[in-house]
């Protein structure tokens, strides 16, 4: 089960880098990493929108946008290709 797996990260603390006991061990769980991903995405999206940096026509990750916004253009392109 992927949600039960954890990533073990060693971060150098102090002293001699060749001695493993000088490293600090951090375990990052799948749930914690997904939570961090959601927070990071929200903050980046907010910054992009507030500074008008989001590329026009890019609905993904935009507020009040979803994959449904892409279905109509995909349907139109598919029908045009099928007709030709």
Secondary structure in CASP SS format (residue, H / E / C, confidence):
PFRMAT SS
TARGET T0000
AUTHOR 0000-0000-0000
METHOD secondary structure of the structure
MODEL  1
X C 1.00
X H 1.00
X H 1.00
X H 1.00
X C 1.00
X E 1.00
X E 1.00
X E 1.00
X E 1.00
X E 1.00
X E 1.00
X E 1.00
X C 1.00
X C 1.00
X C 1.00
X C 1.00
X C 1.00
X C 1.00
X C 1.00
X H 1.00
X H 1.00
X H 1.00
X E 1.00
X E 1.00
X E 1.00
X E 1.00
X E 1.00
X E 1.00
X E 1.00
X H 1.00
X H 1.00
X H 1.00
X H 1.00
X H 1.00
X H 1.00
X H 1.00
X H 1.00
X H 1.00
X H 1.00
X H 1.00
X H 1.00
X H 1.00
X H 1.00
X H 1.00
X H 1.00
X H 1.00
X H 1.00
X H 1.00
X H 1.00
X H 1.00
X C 1.00
X C 1.00
X C 1.00
X C 1.00
X C 1.00
X C 1.00
X C 1.00
X C 1.00
X C 1.00
X C 1.00
X C 1.00
X C 1.00
X C 1.00
X C 1.00
X C 1.00
X C 1.00
X C 1.00
X H 1.00
X H 1.00
X H 1.00
X H 1.00
X H 1.00
X H 1.00
X H 1.00
X H 1.00
X H 1.00
X H 1.00
X H 1.00
X H 1.00
X H 1.00
X H 1.00
X H 1.00
X H 1.00
X C 1.00
END
